[in-house]
Amino acid sequence: MRLEGKVVFITGAGSGMGRVACRIFAREGARLVATDIAQGPLGEAVREVESAGGKIVAVPGDVAEPADVERAVKEGVRAFGRLDVLYNNAGIFPDDDGSVVDTPLSTLDWTLDVNLKGVFYCCKYGVPALLAAGGGSIVNIASFVALVGCTVPQDAYTTSKGGVIALTRSLAVQYGKQGIRANAICPGPIETPLLRQILSDPAKRALRLNRIPLGRFGKPEDVVHAALFLASDESAWMTGTTFVVDGGITVNYF
């Protein structure tokens, strides 16, 4: 198993890519520390993992609250004795996020609090645990919109994900010699409940789908399998990368 013996901290574990990550990482031998602001879905993720024979500790909390993140890390270390992987997956995509001139400042603040500061907090409290374990892997979820401009703006989200990439590179340089690798995944549009809600309009859905050379939206598994590789020792000589998993959307000129 590719994560045998590793303890993985997963944010946004109750739904979407986080929940799929719980199932796949546990199947690959990882022990999990899972956190999510939504306690019901988090409990369902725990039951799925445990019913399959996996080991998981759930710590409800909000990644935008430093105290919640610190508590989750401490409880994870208390339960399993160490942390080896930080999978910073939690994120939001508010409906009223648009152009800089249209996006409410409250929406900007909320988006940065969760998508960027949440990753910062997880690394702030998680990196010492990785160092104590002798090193580890940080996998941050960014987005393809941080790499290209977008004619349908989502400027708060884009700003937050660009910050995630910059932070990832800084972490890679700072902690590489101490055995910590940091990589960012940039997913394209992934078929999650959040995306289905956003693209419930058939015209909007067709517009985005037409941009993807592989002809379909991504599945959560597409991203989680990339994260599995980055979390495992198979990627032992990779750090500071921007790992694009987007069906080719960022190379499509027309």
C-alpha positions as CSV (number, residue, x, y, z in Angstrom):
1,M,0.0,0.0,0.0
2,R,1.3,3.4,-1.0
3,L,0.7,5.2,2.3
4,E,1.3,2.4,4.7
5,G,2.4,3.8,8.1
6,K,1.7,7.4,7.2
7,V,-0.7,9.7,9.1
8,V,-2.5,12.1,6.8
9,F,-4.3,15.3,7.8
10,I,-7.2,16.1,5.5
11,T,-9.2,19.4,5.5
12,G,-12.6,19.7,3.9
13,A,-12.9,15.9,4.5
14,G,-16.7,15.8,4.6
15,S,-17.5,16.2,0.9
16,G,-16.2,16.4,-2.6
17,M,-12.5,15.8,-3.1
18,G,-11.8,15.6,0.6
19,R,-14.3,12.8,1.2
20,V,-12.9,10.8,-1.8
21,A,-9.4,11.4,-0.4
22,C,-10.5,9.9,2.9
23,R,-11.6,6.7,1.1
24,I,-8.6,6.4,-1.2
25,F,-5.9,7.3,1.3
26,A,-7.3,4.9,3.9
27,R,-7.4,2.2,1.3
28,E,-3.7,2.8,0.6
29,G,-2.9,2.3,4.3
30,A,-3.0,5.8,5.8
31,R,-4.3,6.7,9.2
32,L,-6.4,9.8,8.8
33,V,-7.0,13.0,10.8
34,A,-10.1,14.5,9.1
35,T,-11.6,17.9,9.7
36,D,-14.6,19.8,8.2
37,I,-16.9,22.6,9.3
38,A,-19.9,20.4,8.4
39,Q,-20.2,17.8,11.2
40,G,-22.9,15.7,9.5
41,P,-20.9,15.0,6.3
42,L,-17.7,14.6,8.3
43,G,-19.4,11.9,10.4
44,E,-20.5,10.1,7.2
45,A,-17.0,10.2,5.9
46,V,-15.8,8.6,9.1
47,R,-18.4,5.8,8.9
48,E,-17.3,5.1,5.3
49,V,-13.7,4.8,6.2
50,E,-14.3,2.7,9.4
51,S,-16.7,0.4,7.6
52,A,-13.9,-0.4,5.2
53,G,-11.5,-1.2,8.0
54,G,-9.6,2.1,8.0
55,K,-8.5,4.2,10.9
56,I,-9.7,7.8,11.2
57,V,-10.1,10.5,13.8
58,A,-12.6,13.3,13.1
59,V,-12.1,16.8,14.5
60,P,-14.9,19.2,13.5
61,G,-13.7,22.7,12.9
62,D,-13.3,25.7,10.6
63,V,-9.9,26.1,8.8
64,A,-10.5,29.9,8.9
65,E,-10.2,29.7,12.7
66,P,-6.6,29.3,13.8
67,A,-7.7,27.8,17.2
68,D,-9.7,25.1,15.4
69,V,-6.8,24.1,13.2
70,E,-4.3,24.0,16.1
71,R,-6.7,21.8,18.0
72,A,-7.2,19.4,15.0
73,V,-3.5,19.0,14.6
74,K,-2.9,18.4,18.3
75,E,-5.7,15.8,18.4
76,G,-4.3,14.0,15.4
77,V,-0.9,13.8,16.9
78,R,-2.4,12.7,20.2
79,A,-4.3,9.9,18.4
80,F,-1.6,8.6,16.1
81,G,1.7,9.9,17.5
82,R,2.7,11.8,14.4
83,L,1.7,13.6,11.2
84,D,3.3,12.8,7.8
85,V,1.1,14.5,5.2
86,L,-0.9,17.7,5.1
87,Y,-3.6,17.6,2.5
88,N,-5.0,21.1,2.4
89,N,-8.1,20.7,0.4
90,A,-10.8,22.8,2.1
91,G,-12.1,25.7,0.0
92,I,-15.1,27.8,-1.0
93,F,-16.4,29.4,-4.2
94,P,-19.0,32.1,-3.3
95,D,-21.8,32.7,-5.7
96,D,-21.2,36.5,-5.7
97,D,-17.5,36.3,-6.5
98,G,-17.0,38.1,-9.8
99,S,-14.9,41.0,-11.0
100,V,-12.9,43.1,-8.6
101,V,-15.4,46.0,-9.1
102,D,-18.4,43.8,-8.4
103,T,-17.3,41.4,-5.7
104,P,-18.4,42.5,-2.2
105,L,-15.5,43.0,0.2
106,S,-17.1,40.7,2.7
107,T,-16.9,37.9,0.0
108,L,-13.2,38.7,-0.6
109,D,-12.5,38.5,3.1
110,W,-14.4,35.2,3.5
111,T,-12.7,33.6,0.5
112,L,-9.2,34.6,1.6
113,D,-10.0,33.4,5.1
114,V,-10.9,29.9,4.0
115,N,-8.9,29.3,0.8
116,L,-5.6,31.1,1.6
117,K,-5.4,31.8,5.3
118,G,-6.8,28.3,6.0
119,V,-3.9,26.8,4.2
120,F,-1.5,29.1,6.0
121,Y,-2.9,28.0,9.4
122,C,-2.7,24.3,8.5
123,C,0.9,24.7,7.6
124,K,1.6,27.0,10.6
125,Y,0.4,24.3,13.1
126,G,1.1,21.2,10.9
127,V,4.7,21.9,9.8
128,P,6.1,21.5,13.4
129,A,4.4,18.1,13.5
130,L,6.0,17.1,10.2
131,L,9.4,18.2,11.4
132,A,8.9,16.2,14.6
133,A,8.2,13.1,12.4
134,G,11.4,13.7,10.5
135,G,9.8,15.3,7.4
136,G,6.7,14.8,5.3
137,S,4.6,16.0,2.4
138,I,2.4,19.1,2.0
139,V,-0.2,18.9,-0.7
140,N,-2.1,22.2,-1.3
141,I,-5.1,22.5,-3.6
142,A,-4.8,25.6,-5.8
143,S,-6.7,25.9,-9.1
144,F,-6.1,26.3,-12.8
145,V,-7.6,29.8,-12.6
146,A,-4.4,30.9,-10.8
147,L,-2.5,30.1,-14.0
148,V,-4.6,31.8,-16.7
149,G,-6.9,34.7,-17.0
150,C,-10.6,34.1,-17.1
151,T,-13.3,35.8,-19.2
152,V,-15.8,34.8,-16.5
153,P,-14.1,36.4,-13.5
154,Q,-14.0,35.0,-10.0
155,D,-11.4,37.4,-8.7
156,A,-11.5,36.6,-5.0
157,Y,-11.2,32.9,-5.7
158,T,-8.4,33.5,-8.2
159,T,-6.5,35.7,-5.8
160,S,-6.8,33.1,-3.0
161,K,-5.5,30.3,-5.2
162,G,-2.6,32.3,-6.6
163,G,-1.6,32.9,-3.0
164,V,-1.7,29.2,-2.3
165,I,0.8,28.6,-5.2
166,A,3.2,31.3,-3.9
167,L,3.0,29.9,-0.3
168,T,3.7,26.4,-1.6
169,R,6.9,27.5,-3.3
170,S,8.1,29.3,-0.3
171,L,7.5,26.3,1.9
172,A,9.4,24.1,-0.5
173,V,12.4,26.3,-0.3
174,Q,12.3,26.8,3.4
175,Y,11.8,23.2,4.5
176,G,13.3,21.1,1.8
177,K,16.6,20.4,3.6
178,Q,14.5,19.3,6.7
179,G,12.7,16.6,4.7
180,I,9.5,18.4,4.0
181,R,8.2,18.6,0.4
182,A,5.4,21.0,-0.6
183,N,3.5,20.8,-3.9
184,A,0.4,22.4,-5.2
185,I,-2.3,20.8,-7.4
186,C,-4.2,23.0,-9.8
187,P,-7.4,21.2,-10.7
188,G,-9.5,22.2,-13.6
189,P,-13.3,22.1,-13.3
190,I,-14.2,19.1,-11.1
191,E,-17.6,17.5,-11.1
192,T,-18.4,18.1,-7.4
193,P,-21.7,19.1,-5.8
194,L,-20.3,22.7,-5.7
195,L,-19.6,22.8,-9.5
196,R,-23.0,21.2,-10.3
197,Q,-24.7,23.9,-8.4
198,I,-22.6,26.7,-10.1
199,L,-23.2,25.2,-13.6
200,S,-26.8,24.2,-13.2
201,D,-27.5,26.6,-16.2
202,P,-27.0,24.4,-19.3
203,A,-25.5,27.3,-21.3
204,K,-22.9,28.0,-18.6
205,R,-22.1,24.3,-18.4
206,A,-21.6,23.9,-22.2
207,L,-19.4,27.1,-22.4
208,R,-16.9,25.7,-19.9
209,L,-17.1,22.1,-21.2
210,N,-16.2,23.3,-24.7
211,R,-12.9,24.6,-23.3
212,I,-11.7,21.2,-22.1
213,P,-9.8,19.2,-24.8
214,L,-10.5,15.9,-23.0
215,G,-14.2,16.5,-23.4
216,R,-15.4,16.1,-19.8
217,F,-15.2,17.7,-16.4
218,G,-12.8,16.2,-13.9
219,K,-13.8,13.7,-11.3
220,P,-12.7,14.0,-7.7
221,E,-10.7,10.8,-8.2
222,D,-8.6,12.5,-10.9
223,V,-7.3,15.0,-8.3
224,V,-7.1,12.6,-5.4
225,H,-4.9,10.2,-7.4
226,A,-2.5,13.0,-8.1
227,A,-2.5,13.9,-4.4
228,L,-1.9,10.3,-3.5
229,F,1.2,10.3,-5.7
230,L,2.5,13.6,-4.1
231,A,1.7,12.3,-0.6
232,S,3.6,9.0,-1.3
233,D,7.3,8.3,-1.4
234,E,7.0,7.8,-5.2
235,S,7.3,11.6,-5.5
236,A,10.3,11.8,-3.2
237,W,12.3,14.1,-5.5
238,M,9.4,16.5,-6.2
239,T,8.9,19.8,-4.4
240,G,7.7,23.3,-5.2
241,T,5.8,22.0,-8.3
242,T,2.5,23.3,-9.7
243,F,0.8,20.0,-10.6
244,V,-1.8,20.7,-13.2
245,V,-4.8,18.3,-13.4
246,D,-7.2,20.1,-15.7
247,G,-8.1,18.0,-18.8
248,G,-6.0,20.4,-20.9
249,I,-8.1,23.5,-20.3
250,T,-5.0,25.7,-19.6
251,V,-3.5,24.9,-23.0
252,N,-6.6,25.6,-25.0
253,Y,-6.1,28.8,-26.9
254,F,-9.7,28.9,-28.4
